Amino acid sequence: MNGAESLSRTLVNQGVEVCFANPGTSEMHFVAALDKVEGMRCVLGLFEGVVTAAADGYYRLADKPACTLLHLGPGLGNGLANLHNAKKAGSGMVNVVGEHATYHIEHNAPLTSDIEGVARPMSHWVHTCHDSTQIANAGADAVQAALQPPGQIATLILPADTAWNPGGPVVAARPKPVRPSVDAAQVQACARTLRLGRKSALLLGGQAGREASLDWAGRIAAHCGVDLLCEYSVARLERGAGRVTPKRVPYNVDLALKMLAGYEHIILVGARAPVAFFAYPGKPSLLAPAACQFETLAQANEDIPGALEQLADALGARSTPPLRAQWQPPALPGPGRDPIEPVGLGLLLAALIPEHAVVIDESVSSGRGFDVPTSTAAPHSWLNIMGGAIGFGLPGAVGAAIGAPDRPVIVLEGDGSGMYTVQALWSMARESLNVKVVVMANRSYNILQGELKNVGVLHPGQNAKSMLTIDTPALDWVALAKGMGVPGRRAESLQQLAQALQQALQTPGPVLIEAAMA
């Protein structure tokens, strides 16, 4: 048994069941080892950004890490943007990155690079293994690092000769790390604050978006008469009928300032104090009032549902019923040809989201109004892009569909952001995944047009306009999807879109709909 096989068997023993891969020459022994080891599903991505985003989406649904297989420094570099997103999401994964044989590195071959240097900014744990007999131990260490709450990025660099030389013993399963409990003093301090009766809110993030946490937070909010808010981006938020629905802090700085005005106390539950995505001339970076006091009930890596349960008990709120969303699906559009615009699209989604669906939201500017109408849809999970590096949506859906194979996945994708990782469509087709993609085609980087105004440019010239539009030539998403094996159609009205989405949800495998935005 060589080093690569000892690593593969060890990863499986630690509960790693999926490898999202884009390998090269230096990883061939690991590829061969995967043929000999049962229990590892191998999923090929045609670009490394697809691979890393898929591992992120997988973790959010499966609650355990996958591994990726990447080719040297350039391969890892191609995946960094979505590693950034995964790091911000608290998603755990193990990156196995091939390296030249130890004796070959000194010759500075064309693909030689500082792989550790490339890995460090987007990894919590980085290790290069120089001894084939220690690869299995290093693999087990990497999984332990990935499992550290709330989830971490572990990068294991594997020189080719350590993969083909004799390996050491396979490592048995190690205990899974547990989230630490919050200090009782923190709970009591937050309880005292909420008893003051001032204008206060719980701000939720991370694991607080799961159903058990939302339920406890809802009891506290109802008992104390405080508001329930969530961060603009939450890695996984359980929503819809029968669930507690926090208000989302807006992306827009002016709207966020308006929402948060007047709060005297905000208690952070797996969240950070709200800040603007970007700095703008004459506008603050911090979105809460200067006089607002923040307290932390639980950090992102701590036992958030346990902390909320303790807080509910400290306040006597255990038996208080929370306010839950009621199922109120709007009617589908009537006869005619209504233009596809964000309000109508939000209502249409609210009517058609299937029960227990997973919604991947990379709709960017088109989707900012989806929150309210979809809050009363059938119960579903909502996954946001967490780090702001566009290109997560399509490959994130690949991972989510593999992590939760019994649940339909809907991707709400902007046309500009979709082009960053369009190769993910091929992986959907290859794996026959139950993913329905709605591309909102406004043929522009619409969000950037708004950002140009935000920095004071009200009348952009031709150069600026040309960098913010993608209509010359126009993208043909139906043709792009067909070329990668995914059936698609174009909808030019809300009525056509409703029909297309209904049919897609009844069709096995991936389907793409290009929604021509008004």
C-alpha positions as CSV (number, residue, x, y, z in Angstrom):
1,M,0.0,0.0,0.0
2,N,1.5,3.3,-1.1
3,G,1.1,6.7,0.7
4,A,-1.8,7.8,-1.5
5,E,-3.8,4.6,-0.7
6,S,-3.1,5.0,3.0
7,L,-4.4,8.6,2.8
8,S,-7.6,7.5,0.8
9,R,-8.4,4.8,3.3
10,T,-7.8,7.1,6.2
11,L,-10.1,9.9,4.8
12,V,-12.9,7.4,4.4
13,N,-12.4,6.2,8.0
14,Q,-12.7,9.8,9.2
15,G,-16.1,10.1,7.4
16,V,-15.0,11.8,4.2
17,E,-17.2,10.3,1.5
18,V,-16.9,12.7,-1.4
19,C,-13.9,13.9,-3.4
20,F,-14.5,16.9,-5.7
21,A,-11.6,16.8,-8.1
22,N,-9.7,18.4,-10.8
23,P,-6.4,16.5,-10.8
24,G,-3.2,16.7,-12.8
25,T,0.0,14.6,-13.3
26,S,1.2,15.0,-9.7
27,E,-2.1,13.6,-8.3
28,M,-2.2,10.5,-10.5
29,H,-1.3,8.1,-7.6
30,F,-4.1,9.5,-5.5
31,V,-6.5,9.1,-8.5
32,A,-5.4,5.5,-8.8
33,A,-5.8,4.9,-5.1
34,L,-9.4,6.1,-5.2
35,D,-10.1,3.2,-7.6
36,K,-9.0,0.8,-4.9
37,V,-10.9,2.3,-1.9
38,E,-14.6,1.8,-1.4
39,G,-16.7,4.5,0.1
40,M,-15.4,7.6,-1.7
41,R,-17.6,9.2,-4.4
42,C,-15.5,11.1,-7.0
43,V,-17.0,14.1,-8.7
44,L,-15.1,15.8,-11.5
45,G,-15.2,19.6,-11.9
46,L,-13.8,21.2,-15.1
47,F,-12.5,24.2,-13.1
48,E,-11.0,24.4,-9.7
49,G,-13.5,27.1,-8.6
50,V,-16.2,24.6,-9.3
51,V,-14.5,22.0,-7.1
52,T,-14.0,24.3,-4.0
53,A,-17.5,25.8,-4.2
54,A,-19.0,22.3,-4.5
55,A,-17.2,21.3,-1.3
56,D,-18.6,24.4,0.4
57,G,-22.2,23.6,-0.7
58,Y,-21.8,20.0,0.3
59,Y,-20.7,20.9,3.9
60,R,-23.6,23.2,4.4
61,L,-26.1,20.4,3.7
62,A,-24.2,17.3,4.9
63,D,-22.6,18.9,8.0
64,K,-19.3,17.1,7.3
65,P,-16.4,17.8,5.1
66,A,-15.6,16.6,1.6
67,C,-12.1,16.6,0.2
68,T,-10.9,18.3,-2.9
69,L,-8.1,17.2,-5.2
70,L,-6.2,20.1,-6.9
71,H,-3.2,20.3,-9.1
72,L,-0.2,22.1,-7.6
73,G,-0.1,25.9,-6.9
74,P,-2.0,27.1,-10.0
75,G,-4.8,24.6,-9.5
76,L,-5.2,25.7,-5.9
77,G,-5.0,29.3,-7.0
78,N,-7.8,28.8,-9.4
79,G,-10.0,27.6,-6.5
80,L,-9.1,30.4,-4.1
81,A,-12.1,32.7,-4.6
82,N,-14.5,30.0,-3.6
83,L,-12.2,29.0,-0.7
84,H,-12.7,32.5,0.4
85,N,-16.4,32.1,0.3
86,A,-16.2,28.8,2.1
87,K,-14.0,30.3,4.9
88,K,-16.5,33.1,5.4
89,A,-19.3,30.5,5.5
90,G,-17.6,28.4,8.2
91,S,-17.6,25.4,5.8
92,G,-15.1,22.6,6.5
93,M,-13.2,20.9,3.8
94,V,-9.9,19.1,3.2
95,N,-7.9,20.2,0.2
96,V,-5.5,17.6,-1.1
97,V,-3.0,19.5,-3.3
98,G,-0.4,17.7,-5.4
99,E,3.2,18.8,-5.4
100,H,6.2,17.9,-7.4
101,A,8.3,15.0,-6.0
102,T,10.5,16.3,-3.2
103,Y,13.7,15.8,-5.3
104,H,12.2,17.6,-8.3
105,I,11.3,20.9,-6.6
106,E,14.9,22.2,-6.7
107,H,14.9,22.2,-10.5
108,N,12.2,24.9,-10.7
109,A,10.0,23.2,-13.3
110,P,7.4,25.3,-15.0
111,L,4.6,24.5,-12.5
112,T,6.8,24.9,-9.4
113,S,5.4,27.4,-6.9
114,D,5.1,28.2,-3.2
115,I,1.9,26.2,-2.6
116,E,1.9,26.8,1.1
117,G,2.1,30.5,0.4
118,V,-0.9,30.3,-1.9
119,A,-2.8,28.2,0.6
120,R,-2.4,30.2,3.8
121,P,-4.6,33.2,3.2
122,M,-7.7,31.0,2.6
123,S,-6.8,28.1,4.9
124,H,-7.0,27.6,8.7
125,W,-4.5,24.7,8.6
126,V,-1.7,24.0,6.1
127,H,0.7,21.1,6.1
128,T,3.2,19.7,3.6
129,C,3.9,16.0,4.2
130,H,7.4,14.9,3.3
131,D,7.3,11.4,4.6
132,S,5.1,8.8,2.9
133,T,4.7,6.8,6.1
134,Q,3.1,9.9,7.7
135,I,0.6,10.7,5.1
136,A,-2.2,8.8,6.8
137,N,-1.6,10.7,10.1
138,A,-1.5,14.0,8.3
139,G,-4.8,13.2,6.5
140,A,-6.5,12.4,9.9
141,D,-5.1,15.7,11.3
142,A,-6.5,17.5,8.3
143,V,-10.0,16.1,8.8
144,Q,-9.8,17.1,12.5
145,A,-8.8,20.6,11.5
146,A,-11.7,20.8,9.0
147,L,-14.1,19.6,11.7
148,Q,-13.2,22.3,14.2
149,P,-16.3,24.4,14.7
150,P,-17.9,26.0,12.9
151,G,-15.9,24.3,10.1
152,Q,-12.4,25.1,8.7
153,I,-10.4,24.9,5.6
154,A,-7.5,22.4,5.8
155,T,-5.0,22.1,3.0
156,L,-2.7,19.1,2.8
157,I,0.1,19.3,0.3
158,L,1.2,15.9,-1.1
159,P,4.6,15.6,-2.9
160,A,4.3,13.0,-5.7
161,D,7.0,10.7,-4.3
162,T,5.2,10.6,-0.9
163,A,2.1,9.4,-2.7
164,W,3.9,6.6,-4.6
165,N,6.3,5.5,-1.9
166,P,5.2,2.9,0.8
167,G,2.6,4.3,3.2
168,G,2.2,3.9,6.9
169,P,-0.8,2.4,8.8
170,V,-4.3,3.5,8.0
171,V,-5.7,5.7,10.8
172,A,-8.9,4.7,12.5
173,A,-11.8,7.1,13.0
174,R,-11.1,9.8,15.5
175,P,-13.7,11.5,17.7
176,K,-15.5,14.4,16.1
177,P,-14.8,17.8,17.8
178,V,-17.7,19.3,19.7
179,R,-18.8,22.9,20.0
180,P,-17.8,24.4,23.4
181,S,-20.6,25.5,25.6
182,V,-20.9,29.2,26.3
183,D,-20.0,30.6,29.7
184,A,-23.0,30.8,32.1
185,A,-21.9,34.4,32.9
186,Q,-22.5,35.4,29.2
187,V,-26.0,34.0,29.3
188,Q,-26.8,35.9,32.5
189,A,-25.4,39.1,31.2
190,C,-27.6,38.9,28.1
191,A,-30.6,38.0,30.2
192,R,-30.1,41.1,32.3
193,T,-29.8,43.3,29.2
194,L,-33.1,41.9,27.8
195,R,-34.9,42.5,31.1
196,L,-34.1,46.2,30.8
197,G,-37.0,46.7,28.4
198,R,-35.0,48.9,26.0
199,K,-35.1,48.7,22.3
200,S,-33.1,45.6,21.7
201,A,-32.6,42.9,19.1
202,L,-31.0,39.5,18.7
203,L,-28.8,39.4,15.6
204,L,-28.4,35.8,14.3
205,G,-25.7,34.3,12.1
206,G,-24.0,31.0,11.5
207,Q,-25.7,28.0,13.3
208,A,-28.4,30.3,14.6
209,G,-30.0,30.0,11.2
210,R,-30.9,26.4,11.8
211,E,-34.4,25.4,12.9
212,A,-33.7,24.6,16.6
213,S,-31.8,27.8,17.1
214,L,-34.5,29.9,15.4
215,D,-37.1,28.2,17.6
216,W,-35.4,29.2,20.8
217,A,-34.6,32.7,19.5
218,G,-38.3,33.1,18.5
219,R,-39.4,32.2,22.1
220,I,-37.0,34.7,23.5
221,A,-38.1,37.5,21.1
222,A,-41.8,36.8,21.8
223,H,-41.3,36.7,25.6
224,C,-39.2,39.9,25.8
225,G,-40.7,41.9,23.0
226,V,-37.4,42.3,21.2
227,D,-36.7,42.1,17.5
228,L,-35.2,39.2,15.7
229,L,-32.7,40.1,13.0
230,C,-30.2,38.1,10.9
231,E,-27.1,39.0,9.0
232,Y,-27.5,39.9,5.4
233,S,-25.8,36.6,4.4
234,V,-26.3,33.4,6.4
235,A,-24.7,30.2,5.3
236,R,-27.9,28.2,5.8
237,L,-31.1,29.7,6.9
238,E,-34.2,27.5,7.5
239,R,-37.2,29.4,6.2
240,G,-40.8,29.1,5.2
241,A,-44.1,28.0,6.7
242,G,-43.9,26.8,10.3
243,R,-40.6,28.5,11.0
244,V,-39.5,31.5,12.8
245,T,-38.5,34.3,10.4
246,P,-35.9,36.9,11.4
247,K,-35.7,40.2,9.5
248,R,-32.6,40.4,7.3
249,V,-30.3,43.4,7.7
250,P,-30.3,45.0,4.2
251,Y,-27.3,45.1,1.9
252,N,-27.9,48.8,1.1
253,V,-26.2,51.0,3.6
254,D,-29.0,53.6,3.8
255,L,-31.7,50.9,4.3
256,A,-29.5,49.2,6.9
257,L,-29.0,52.4,8.8
258,K,-32.7,53.0,8.8
259,M,-33.5,49.5,10.1
260,L,-31.0,49.6,12.9
261,A,-31.7,53.2,14.0
262,G,-32.7,53.5,17.6
263,Y,-31.4,50.2,18.9
264,E,-29.8,50.5,22.3
265,H,-28.7,46.9,22.6
266,I,-27.9,44.2,20.1
267,I,-27.1,40.7,21.2
268,L,-24.9,38.8,18.8
269,V,-25.7,35.1,18.3
270,G,-23.2,33.6,16.0
271,A,-23.1,36.9,14.2
272,R,-20.7,39.9,13.9
273,A,-21.6,43.5,14.5
274,P,-23.1,44.7,11.2
275,V,-20.8,46.5,8.8
276,A,-21.2,47.8,5.3
277,F,-20.0,45.6,2.5
278,F,-17.9,48.6,1.2
279,A,-16.9,52.1,2.2
280,Y,-18.7,55.0,0.5
281,P,-17.9,58.7,0.6
282,G,-19.8,60.3,3.5
283,K,-21.3,57.1,4.8
284,P,-20.4,55.1,7.9
285,S,-18.8,51.7,7.9
286,L,-20.6,50.6,11.1
287,L,-24.3,50.2,10.5
288,A,-25.7,50.4,14.1
289,P,-26.0,53.7,16.0
290,A,-22.9,54.8,17.8
291,A,-24.6,54.5,21.1
292,C,-25.8,51.0,20.6
293,Q,-24.2,48.5,22.9
294,F,-23.3,45.0,21.7
295,E,-23.1,41.8,23.7
296,T,-22.1,38.4,22.5
297,L,-24.3,35.4,23.6
298,A,-22.4,32.9,21.5
299,Q,-19.6,33.0,19.0
300,A,-19.8,31.2,15.6
301,N,-17.8,28.2,16.9
302,E,-19.8,27.8,20.1
303,D,-22.9,25.7,20.9
304,I,-25.5,28.3,19.6
305,P,-28.7,26.3,20.1
306,G,-27.6,25.4,23.6
307,A,-26.8,29.0,24.4
308,L,-30.2,30.2,23.2
309,E,-31.9,27.4,25.2
310,Q,-30.0,28.6,28.3
311,L,-31.0,32.2,27.7
312,A,-34.7,31.1,27.2
313,D,-34.6,29.4,30.6
314,A,-32.9,32.3,32.3
315,L,-35.7,34.6,31.0
316,G,-38.5,32.1,31.7
317,A,-39.3,31.9,28.0
318,R,-39.2,28.1,27.5
319,S,-43.0,27.8,27.2
320,T,-43.6,31.0,25.3
321,P,-44.8,30.1,21.8
322,P,-42.7,31.8,19.0
323,L,-44.2,33.6,16.1
324,R,-44.0,31.3,13.1
325,A,-44.6,32.0,9.4
326,Q,-47.9,30.8,8.1
327,W,-48.2,29.2,4.6
328,Q,-49.6,31.9,2.3
329,P,-48.5,31.0,-1.3
330,P,-49.5,33.8,-3.7
331,A,-51.4,33.1,-6.8
332,L,-49.5,32.4,-10.0
333,P,-49.6,35.1,-12.6
334,G,-52.8,35.1,-14.7
335,P,-53.1,35.1,-18.4
336,G,-51.0,37.6,-20.3
337,R,-47.4,38.5,-20.8
338,D,-46.2,40.2,-17.6
339,P,-42.6,41.3,-17.6
340,I,-40.1,39.5,-15.4
341,E,-39.1,41.9,-12.7
342,P,-37.9,41.2,-9.1
343,V,-41.2,41.7,-7.3
344,G,-43.2,39.4,-9.6
345,L,-40.3,36.9,-9.6
346,G,-40.3,36.8,-5.8
347,L,-44.0,36.1,-5.7
348,L,-43.6,33.4,-8.3
349,L,-40.9,31.7,-6.3
350,A,-43.0,31.9,-3.2
351,A,-45.7,30.0,-5.0
352,L,-43.5,27.3,-6.5
353,I,-40.7,26.5,-4.1
354,P,-41.2,22.8,-3.3
355,E,-41.4,21.6,0.3
356,H,-37.9,20.9,1.7
357,A,-36.2,22.4,-1.3
358,V,-32.7,23.9,-1.0
359,V,-32.4,27.4,-2.6
360,I,-29.0,28.7,-3.6
361,D,-29.1,32.4,-3.9
362,E,-26.6,34.2,-6.1
363,S,-29.2,36.5,-7.6
364,V,-27.2,39.5,-6.5
365,S,-29.1,42.7,-7.3
366,S,-32.2,41.0,-8.7
367,G,-32.9,39.0,-5.6
368,R,-32.9,41.6,-2.8
369,G,-36.6,41.7,-2.6
370,F,-37.1,37.9,-2.4
371,D,-37.0,37.7,1.4
372,V,-40.5,38.9,2.3
373,P,-42.6,36.9,-0.3
374,T,-40.7,33.7,0.1
375,S,-40.8,33.8,3.9
376,T,-44.3,32.2,3.8
377,A,-43.5,29.6,1.1
378,A,-43.2,25.9,1.8
379,P,-40.5,25.1,4.3
380,H,-37.0,25.3,2.7
381,S,-33.3,26.0,3.3
382,W,-31.8,29.2,1.9
383,L,-28.1,29.3,1.2
384,N,-26.3,32.6,0.6
385,I,-23.0,33.4,-1.0
386,M,-21.0,34.3,2.1
387,G,-17.8,35.9,1.0
388,G,-19.0,38.1,-1.8
389,A,-16.8,36.5,-4.4
390,I,-19.3,35.7,-7.2
391,G,-19.2,32.3,-8.8
392,F,-20.5,30.2,-5.9
393,G,-24.1,29.6,-7.0
394,L,-23.9,26.9,-9.7
395,P,-21.1,24.8,-8.2
396,G,-22.5,25.3,-4.7
397,A,-25.6,23.6,-6.0
398,V,-23.6,20.7,-7.2
399,G,-22.3,20.1,-3.7
400,A,-25.6,20.8,-2.1
401,A,-27.4,18.3,-4.3
402,I,-24.8,15.6,-3.5
403,G,-24.9,16.5,0.2
404,A,-28.8,16.2,0.3
405,P,-29.7,13.9,-2.6
406,D,-33.3,13.6,-1.5
407,R,-34.0,17.3,-1.8
408,P,-34.6,19.4,-4.9
409,V,-32.2,22.3,-5.4
410,I,-33.1,25.6,-7.0
411,V,-30.3,28.0,-8.0
412,L,-31.2,31.7,-8.4
413,E,-28.3,32.9,-10.5
414,G,-27.3,36.3,-12.0
415,D,-26.1,36.0,-15.6
416,G,-22.8,37.8,-14.8
417,S,-21.9,35.8,-11.7
418,G,-23.0,32.6,-13.4
419,M,-20.3,33.0,-16.1
420,Y,-17.6,32.7,-13.5
421,T,-18.2,29.0,-12.9
422,V,-20.5,28.0,-15.8
423,Q,-18.6,24.7,-16.1
424,A,-20.6,23.5,-13.1
425,L,-23.5,22.8,-15.5
426,W,-21.4,20.0,-17.0
427,S,-20.9,18.5,-13.5
428,M,-24.7,18.7,-12.9
429,A,-25.4,16.8,-16.1
430,R,-22.6,14.2,-15.5
431,E,-23.9,13.4,-12.0
432,S,-27.6,13.7,-13.0
433,L,-28.3,16.0,-10.1
434,N,-31.7,17.3,-9.3
435,V,-30.8,21.0,-9.8
436,K,-33.1,23.6,-11.4
437,V,-31.2,26.8,-12.4
438,V,-33.0,30.1,-13.0
439,V,-30.6,32.6,-14.6
440,M,-31.8,36.2,-14.2
441,A,-30.5,37.6,-17.5
442,N,-30.3,41.4,-17.3
443,R,-27.2,41.3,-19.5
444,S,-25.3,43.6,-17.2
445,Y,-23.3,43.7,-14.0
446,N,-26.4,45.5,-12.6
447,I,-25.0,45.6,-9.0
448,L,-22.0,47.5,-10.2
449,Q,-24.1,50.0,-12.0
450,G,-25.6,50.8,-8.7
451,E,-22.3,50.8,-7.0
452,L,-21.0,53.4,-9.5
453,K,-23.9,55.7,-8.4
454,N,-23.1,55.0,-4.8
455,V,-19.6,56.5,-5.2
456,G,-21.0,59.6,-6.9
457,V,-20.8,58.8,-10.6
458,L,-24.2,59.7,-11.9
459,H,-23.4,60.0,-15.6
460,P,-20.9,57.3,-16.6
461,G,-19.1,57.6,-19.9
462,Q,-18.6,55.0,-22.6
463,N,-15.6,53.2,-21.0
464,A,-17.4,52.8,-17.7
465,K,-20.6,51.6,-19.4
466,S,-18.7,49.1,-21.5
467,M,-17.2,47.5,-18.4
468,L,-20.6,47.1,-16.7
469,T,-22.7,45.5,-19.5
470,I,-22.5,42.0,-21.0
471,D,-24.9,42.4,-23.9
472,T,-22.4,42.8,-26.8
473,P,-22.6,40.0,-27.7
474,A,-25.5,38.8,-25.7
475,L,-25.1,35.5,-23.7
476,D,-27.3,32.7,-24.8
477,W,-27.8,30.6,-21.7
478,V,-30.0,28.0,-23.3
479,A,-27.2,27.3,-25.8
480,L,-24.5,27.3,-23.1
481,A,-26.5,24.8,-21.1
482,K,-27.2,22.6,-24.1
483,G,-23.5,22.5,-24.8
484,M,-22.9,21.1,-21.4
485,G,-25.6,18.5,-21.4
486,V,-28.3,20.5,-19.5
487,P,-31.7,21.0,-21.2
488,G,-32.9,24.6,-21.1
489,R,-35.4,27.1,-22.3
490,R,-35.9,30.9,-22.3
491,A,-38.8,32.6,-20.6
492,E,-39.7,36.2,-21.6
493,S,-42.7,36.7,-19.3
494,L,-43.7,35.7,-15.8
495,Q,-46.3,33.4,-17.3
496,Q,-43.7,31.6,-19.4
497,L,-41.3,31.4,-16.4
498,A,-44.0,29.9,-14.2
499,Q,-44.8,27.2,-16.7
500,A,-41.1,26.5,-17.3
501,L,-40.3,26.2,-13.6
502,Q,-43.3,24.0,-12.9
503,Q,-42.2,21.7,-15.7
504,A,-38.6,21.8,-14.6
505,L,-39.5,20.7,-11.0
506,Q,-41.3,17.7,-12.5
507,T,-38.3,16.8,-14.7
508,P,-35.6,14.5,-13.4
509,G,-32.0,15.8,-13.5
510,P,-30.8,19.3,-14.1
511,V,-32.7,22.0,-16.0
512,L,-31.9,25.6,-16.8
513,I,-34.3,28.5,-17.4
514,E,-33.1,31.8,-18.8
515,A,-35.4,34.5,-17.4
516,A,-35.2,37.6,-19.5
517,M,-35.4,40.4,-17.0
518,A,-37.4,43.5,-17.9
